[in-house]
Amino acid sequence: MIYTHIFYPVLMELKNQHRLKDKDVERYSEELKDKLGDSLFNPKEAVDIADSEEGEVILVNNELVATFFDDEIFPTIQGLLRMNATKKFVTVDMGAVEFVYNGADIMAPGILDADADISEGDLVWVREVEHEKPLAVGRALTNGEAMIESKEGKVVKNLHHVGDGRFE
């Protein structure tokens, strides 16, 4: 199957796409609620899993909304736009937006706020300060409090960002 994302003309070939069992949808839903405070899944929507060149991906009504980073489910940028995530966020100032958009790791001087419950190694999502829209998904290199207090150094490793062409 060729999957065409609604917003981008990029094509991603998906293989072995099949409907997830209800118990798997429920498990992933609970995992995302625990991590982010919200879920991507509505019981009335069709939830599929498929293989792609980027690894396994989750689709809701044929929209690619999540993937697995080191076997851990997490929303893509498109998935984050579908939900009301309230946890595991890192907020950057407008000066950092262009750099994050282009794939840069997140540096402490650009951080204005972060979820205090972030632990080192957690998957996090990076948002811009004005509209709180997602810019990237990354791996925390320090805890949330240290991100806010630090004045120098890399604090989030960028794994997926707006404009990278992945998961589209």
N, C-alpha and C positions, 0 to 999 in steps of 0.2 A: 504494500500500500504506500502511496506517496501522500504525505501529509502536507498541506499547504496552510501555513498560518494565516489568519485573517489580516493581520497588520503588516506583514512582511512578505515579499515575494520569494523568500528562501524556501527551498524544498528539502524535506528530510525524509529519507526512506525508512519506513518502519516495517519490521518483520515480526512474525509470530504474534500479531495483535490479537488479544482475546479478552473477554469480559472477566473482570475480577469477581470472585465469590463474595457474597455479602459479608462473610466473617472477615475477609481480608480488607474490604472497604472500611468496615467498622474499626479494625485494628489500626489502619493507617489514619483514619479520621481521629481516633483518640490520641494517637501519637502526635499528630499535628496540633490538636487542641492543647495538649500538655506543653508542647514546645512554644507555640505561638499565640495561644489564647483563642484560636478560631480554626475551623477546618475548611477544606476545599470542597468537601463532598456533601451533596444533598441526596437523600435517599431516592429521590425521583429521577436522578440523572444517571446516565450510562457511564460507568467507570471502567476503563480498559487499561491494560498494561501491554507494553510492546518493547521490542528490542530496537535500538537505533545505533548509529555509529558512536553516539555519546554514552551508550549504556542503556539500562532499562529506563523507560519513561512512563508516566501516568497521564492518561487522557481522560477528560471529562467532556462528554458530548463531542468527542473528537478534537477538543482543544488541549494542547499539551500544557499541563499545569504543574507537574512535579517530576522530579528525577531522584536519583539516589547518588549521594556523595559518600563514598566509602561505605556502601550498604545502608546508609541512613537517609530516609525519605526527607525531602525538603522541597518547598515550592520553587519553581522557576520565577523569573521576573513576572511573566504573564500570570502565573498562579498567585503571586503576591498581590497583583492588581485585582484579582477576583475576591480576595478575602479581606477581613479586618484584623490583621495581625497586630497584637498589642504587646508581644513579648519578643525577646531576642533581637531587638533593634539597635542600630547604631546610627545616630543622626550626625550628618556632616554639614559644614557650612557651605555656602554657595561657591566659595573659592575652590573647594575640593571636587565639585560636581564634574567638571570637565575631565579631571584626572581619573576619577572613578569610572566615568563613562567610557574612557579609553582603556580601562583594564588595570589601572594602577592599584597596588595594595593600599589599604587605608592607613594613613599616618596619624599619630596622636594629635598634632597641631590642628588638624581639620575637624576634629570631633567636638561637637557641642553637647551631646548627650548620649547616653547608652543605658540599656536595661541593666540595673545593678545586679540582677540575677544571672548575668552571663558568666560562665566559667571558661577558663582557658580550654580550648579544644572544641567548644560548642560551634555548631553552625549558626550563623547570624545573618540578618538582612540589613543592608545599608540603605538609608533613606536620606533625601535632601530635606533641609530645614523648612523651606517655604511652604510646600504642599504635602510634605511627608510621603512622597512617592518613592517606590523602590528603585534603587540604582544598581544594586549588586547583592550577591549572596557570597558569603565568605566564611572562613574558619577563624575563630577568635584566637589570637596569639597571647592574650592576657585576659583577665577578668574585667567585667563591666566597670567597676569602680576605678580600676587602674587606667582604663581607657580614658575616662573623664579627667582624672588627675594628672596623667602623663603629659608632658610638654614636648616629648621627642620620641622618635622611633616608630616602627611599624607595629600596628596592633591588630590588624585583620588581614588575612591572606585572601585576596580576591579569587573566587572560583568561577563565578558566572556574573556577567554584567550586561547592562543595556548596551546594545550595539555590538555584542560579540558574535552574533549570528548563531549561537548555540541554542538548542531547544526551541527552534522556531519552525 
